Amino acid sequence: MPAWLYFGPAQAAKEATKVCSEAHHFRVATLLDGLEHPWSIAFLPDGRWLITERPGRLRIVESGRLRSKPVAGLLLDIALHPEYASNQQHS
């Protein structure tokens, strides 16, 4: 059964929940708490996650934990350069 990411209030899905459609079966579980309308996500080669929130904040997740303070002054979407691991560029 493939896993699906759910970012939202922990009380909405404290335990993995099975969701079935005609074509697929999914497990839905909360991985992070404390995000406000997550919008976009990018996975860094070093294991960190970058998550944008609809109000215009960039959040960083390290070792499965959301940093308490957001990165200021960002937009809604995020994308890593295709060769970010070697050149550290973003687009």
C-alpha positions as CSV (number, residue, x, y, z in Angstrom):
1,M,0.0,0.0,0.0
2,P,1.6,3.3,-1.0
3,A,2.0,6.1,1.5
4,W,0.5,9.5,1.1
5,L,1.7,12.7,2.8
6,Y,-0.8,14.7,4.9
7,F,0.2,18.1,6.3
8,G,-2.3,19.6,8.6
9,P,-3.7,19.5,12.1
10,A,-2.6,16.4,14.0
11,Q,-6.0,15.9,15.5
12,A,-7.4,15.4,12.0
13,A,-5.3,12.2,11.5
14,K,-3.4,11.1,14.6
15,E,-3.1,7.5,13.3
16,A,-2.7,6.2,9.8
17,T,-6.1,6.0,8.1
18,K,-6.8,3.8,5.1
19,V,-8.4,5.4,2.1
20,C,-9.6,3.3,-0.8
21,S,-10.7,4.3,-4.3
22,E,-11.7,2.1,-7.2
23,A,-8.1,2.3,-8.5
24,H,-5.8,2.6,-5.4
25,H,-5.5,2.1,-1.7
26,F,-3.7,4.7,0.5
27,R,-2.5,5.2,4.0
28,V,-2.9,8.7,5.3
29,A,-1.0,9.8,8.3
30,T,0.1,13.2,9.8
31,L,3.8,13.7,9.5
32,L,4.0,17.4,10.6
33,D,2.0,19.7,12.7
34,G,2.0,23.5,12.9
35,L,1.7,24.4,9.2
36,E,-0.9,26.9,7.9
37,H,-2.2,25.9,4.4
38,P,0.9,24.1,3.1
39,W,1.2,24.9,-0.6
40,S,4.4,23.4,-2.1
41,I,7.2,21.1,-1.0
42,A,10.7,20.4,-2.3
43,F,13.0,17.7,-0.9
44,L,16.7,18.7,-0.5
45,P,19.4,16.2,-1.2
46,D,20.6,16.4,2.5
47,G,17.2,15.2,3.7
48,R,15.7,18.6,4.7
49,W,12.3,19.6,3.3
50,L,11.3,23.1,2.1
51,I,7.6,23.8,2.5
52,T,5.8,26.9,1.5
53,E,2.6,28.1,3.2
54,R,-0.2,30.0,1.4
55,P,0.3,33.1,3.6
56,G,3.8,33.4,2.0
57,R,6.1,31.7,4.4
58,L,8.9,29.2,3.7
59,R,9.3,26.5,6.4
60,I,12.2,24.2,6.8
61,V,11.9,20.6,8.1
62,E,15.1,19.0,9.5
63,S,15.2,15.5,10.9
64,G,11.4,15.3,10.8
65,R,11.0,18.5,12.9
66,L,9.6,21.8,11.7
67,R,11.9,24.7,12.5
68,S,10.0,27.1,14.8
69,K,10.7,30.3,12.7
70,P,9.9,30.5,9.0
71,V,12.2,32.0,6.4
72,A,10.9,35.5,5.6
73,G,9.9,37.2,2.3
74,L,8.9,34.3,0.1
75,L,6.2,33.4,-2.5
76,L,3.9,30.5,-2.8
77,D,5.7,27.9,-4.9
78,I,9.2,26.5,-4.8
79,A,11.3,24.4,-7.1
80,L,14.8,23.2,-6.9
81,H,17.2,23.5,-9.9
82,P,17.4,20.0,-11.5
83,E,21.1,19.8,-10.5
84,Y,20.7,21.4,-7.1
85,A,22.7,18.6,-5.4
86,S,25.8,19.7,-7.3
87,N,25.4,23.4,-7.9
88,Q,23.2,24.6,-5.0
89,Q,21.0,26.7,-7.4
90,H,17.3,27.4,-7.0
91,S,14.7,28.5,-9.5
